Amino acid sequence: MSERRNPARERAHFERIAAADNEMYWAERTAAGRRRRSIRSGLIAAAAAADLGGDARILDIGCGAAYYTIPFASRTSATVVGIDLAPPLLAQARRTIPENVRLTAADIEALPFATHAFDAVIGHAVLHHLRLDRALPELLRVLRPGGRLCFAEPNMLNPQVFLERNVPFIGRWLENSPGETAFTRWGLRRTLAGLGLVDIAIRPFDFLYPLTPERLVPMVERLGRVLERTPLVSEIAGSLLISARRPGD
């Protein structure tokens, strides 16, 4: 499965989308999708940057056209370095980035940064596109001791996510890339623990469906917060919020 997530194939997929100059994913094109973006970026930024000062550096991997990088950066005075494998997406991003954002084209499996260069590594819906056995060790190389990894990723136990990732024609219809997958929280926990990470926290969240009518978004959001706290039901939420720390030396 990991070889299906070949960087060249993933790059070609996203460059085709970039050529249309459109939002990257159907779920981002609605009022509910935009509200989900705000919620997710806030959760990731809070987990990664709560105790970081203005001289900190945060690496945002797979930033694409900066749809999440910009709200990340608005929540911190730290420098946010966004990387992506597809230069056309970065060209789109450069139209609107704030002053504390830097962008560069880079391969996550061979990052052009010094060891321990970053205080946190973040990303939205990117790990499931990667060959984790190659990407995660490289992310840990550039993360300082005591630094945090924080991500939001699709939850394989969500019924739609399960169908998208396991029935090929549904995945193609919903614009998935050729090799993307999803995670269960216990499987991802084993992977992170196996790399020596500590303080691992993975929780299901997000019951706000992207096609929710705009007038219903506040009500569905409130209901979703209740469902996220409901045992068993919470396990089928759409996403996983992931946080882990590299041990200090």
N, C-alpha and C positions, 0 to 999 in steps of 0.2 A: 504493500500500500504506500509506503513512504516514497518509493520511486515514482509513483504516479504524481507526486507533488514536486515535479521537476521544476526548478526555477524558470527555465526557458519557456516552458509551457504556460506557467502562471503569468509570466511577463507578457507573453503574446496575447493571452486572454484579456488582461487589463488594458493593454495598449489598444486593442480593438474597441473596447468600451470608451477609452479616452478619445479616440478618433471621432466619436459621436458627440463629444463635449457635453456629456450628460452626467447626471448623478450616477455613482458607481453601482448602485444596487437598488432594485425596485422598492425595497423597504425604506429607502431614504427619501422617497419622492412624495410623501404624504405629510399631512399635519401631524399625524400620530408618529410617523417616522422621524420627523424633526424633533418632536418632544422626546422620543427615545434617545436620540443623539445627545440632547442636553442632559438627560438623566445619566446616561452611560459615561459621558465625558466627565461629569461631576463626580461620579463614584470612583472612577479610575484616578482622577487627579487628587481626590481627597485621600485615597489610600497611598498614593505614591509621594505626594508633595507636602503633606501636612506639616512635617517638621523640617522642611528644606528652606534655606535662605536664598537670597537673591543671587548669590554666587554659585549656586548649585547648577548642575547640568543634567538634563533629563533626555534620554534617547527614546524617541517615538518611532517604532519600527513599522514598516509597511504603511507609511502615512498617506500614500496615494495623493489625492488632490487637496489634502489638509482639511477635510471636512471635520475630522476630530482633533487634529493638531491645533487648530485655531481656538476651539473652546477649551482644550487642555491649557494652552498658553495663557488664556484670559484669566485662569484661576491661580496663577503662580507668577512670581517675579523671576523665577529661575529661567535660564536659557533652555529652550526646547529644541533639540536637534532632530529634525524629521528626516528619515531615510526611506527610499523606495527603489525598487529595481527598475521601474519604468519611467524614464525621463519625461515623456509627454505628460504624465500625471503631475510631476513636479513643476512643469511649465505652467500648468493650470493653477497650481497652488501659489506660485510666486505673484500672482495678480493681487492677492488679498492678505498675505501673511503679516502679522504684527511684528514689532521691532524685536521681540525676544525670541523669535523663531529663526532657525537656520535650516536650510534644506540641502540635501546632497543625494545623488544617486549612488546606491551601494548595495552590494549583495550581503544579505544577513549571514550567510555562511562564511564570509571573509570580510569582516568589517574593517574599514580604513581608519581605525581609531586605536589609540594607545590602550594598553592594559590599565584597568581601573579608571577609565576616563569619565565614567558617569556615576551619578548618585542614585539614579533610578532608571529602569527600563520599562516602558509602557507600550501598550498597543491595543487597538480595537479590532477584533475579528481578523487576526492575522496568524496566530499560531496554527490554526487548522489548515492553513495553506502551506505550511513549512515541513521540511524534513527535520523533525525535532532532534533526532540523534546528531545532526550536524549543526543546527541553528542554536539550540540551547547552550551547548558548551561555549560557543562564540559569544553569546549574550552575557554569559557569566564571566567571560574573560574581561569584557569591557566594563563590567559592573564592579564598583569598589566594594571592599569588605564592609558588611553592614548595610549595603544598598538593597533596594527592594525591586522586585518584578511585580507589575500589576497589569492585568489584562481582563478583557471581557471576551468570552468565546461562546460559540453555539453549544447548546446542551443536547447531546444525542438522545436523551430520554424524552425530549419534547416531540410530540407526534409528527408535526410538520417537518421538523429538522430531521427526524429519523427517515421519513419518506424521501426528502430531498437528497440525503446522502446515500441512500441505499437503492433507490429506483432511478436509474440513469435518465430516463426521459423527463421525469419531474425536475430533476436537477438542472437539466438543460433549459427547460421551459422557464425556470426561475432564475436563469442567468448565472448559475454556479460555474465556477471554474472547473477544469477537467479533473483535478485531483483533490479538491477540498474535502474535508471530513468534518467531524464534530467530536466532542469528548464526553465521557462520563466523569463525574468529579472524583470518584475513587481511582479510576485509571490514571487520570492526570496527576492526582496526588502521589501515586506510586512513582510516576516519572520524575516529578520534582524532588521527592524525597531521595530517590536514587542518585540524584545529582548533588546531594548534600545540602539542599536548601532547608531552611527551618522556618518556624512561624507560618506554616502553610495554612491558608484559609481559602476555601472554595465553597461558595454558596450559590444555589440557583436563584435567579431573579428574572423579572421581566414577563409580565402577563399583558402588556399593552401591545396588542396586535397592530401591525403597521396599517392595515386597512380599516381601522376603527374610524368612524365618521368624526370629523373635527369636534362637533358639538358634544360628543360622548367621551372625548379623551379624558377630561378631568374625573368623571365618574369611574371609568375603567381603570385609570391610574390608581385611584383610591382603593378600588376592589382588588387590584393587583397587589398592593402592599399587604392587604389582609391575607391573600393567597400565599404570598411569599413566606408568611409566618405560620402557615397551616401545615402540620406534618403530613407527609406523603404527597399531598397535592403540590407542595412546593417543588417536588422533584421533577415535575414536568414543565417547569418554567422554561422560557425560550433560551435563556443564556446562563452562563456561569461567570461569576465575578471571582477573580483569582488574584491572590496576593501571597507573596513568599519573600523571604529575606535570605540574602547570602550571609553566612556567618562572618562575624568580624574576626580578623587575624589576632 
